[in-house]
Amino acid sequence: MRPLKYFALHKPYGYLSQFTDSHSKSGLLGELYHFPKDVYAVGRLDKDSEGLLFLTNDKAINHQFLNPENEHARTYWVQLDGEITNEAIDQLTKGVSISDIKKKYQTK
């Protein structure tokens, strides 16, 4: 049985929270940190964000956090350039459509 490993780190702005990407030439977390090959980020932060990132090889923890059936609250803090309008706040309150490669999601 392989030992379970857990890591928490600050993902800096300008880097993707993954180690390899056939479409990206630079800005991968693997350029800054070297983790065992079986360790992956639980969730992700896009290139234009920074913050706490949790990594592990524990598939049960990964499933607990990422499976939509295991809903859990998430809080994000954002910084904006310029002023936000009432219309934009209203749109955010109603939810935003986001997508990854496989599926579209509607935020709450």
C-alpha positions, 0 to 999 in steps of 0.5 A, spaced: 500 500 500 502 506 498 503 512 503 498 517 502 501 524 501 498 531 503 500 538 501 497 545 501 501 551 498 500 558 495 499 558 488 501 564 485 498 568 480 500 567 473 501 559 473 496 553 472 494 549 478 497 543 474 503 540 472 503 538 465 499 541 459 499 539 452 497 546 450 501 551 455 508 552 454 509 555 460 506 557 467 505 550 470 505 549 477 510 543 475 515 549 474 515 551 481 514 545 485 516 537 484 511 533 487 511 525 486 508 523 480 501 520 483 500 527 487 494 531 483 491 538 485 484 537 488 480 542 484 484 548 481 485 555 480 486 558 473 492 562 471 489 569 473 488 567 480 492 565 486 491 562 493 491 556 497 491 549 493 491 542 496 494 537 493 494 529 494 494 522 492 488 520 496 483 518 491 478 518 497 479 525 499 479 527 492 472 524 491 469 527 497 471 534 495 470 534 487 464 529 486 458 534 485 454 529 490 458 531 496 456 539 496 460 543 500 460 551 501 466 555 497 467 562 498 472 566 493 474 573 494 475 577 488 479 583 486 476 587 480 479 593 476 475 599 475 468 599 478 462 594 478 455 596 476 449 594 479 447 590 473 454 586 474 452 584 481 445 582 479 448 577 474 453 574 479 447 574 484 443 569 479 449 565 478 454 565 472 455 559 467 462 556 467 465 550 463 471 546 463 473 541 457 467 536 459 461 540 462 458 546 463 456 548 470 451 554 473 454 557 479 449 558 485 
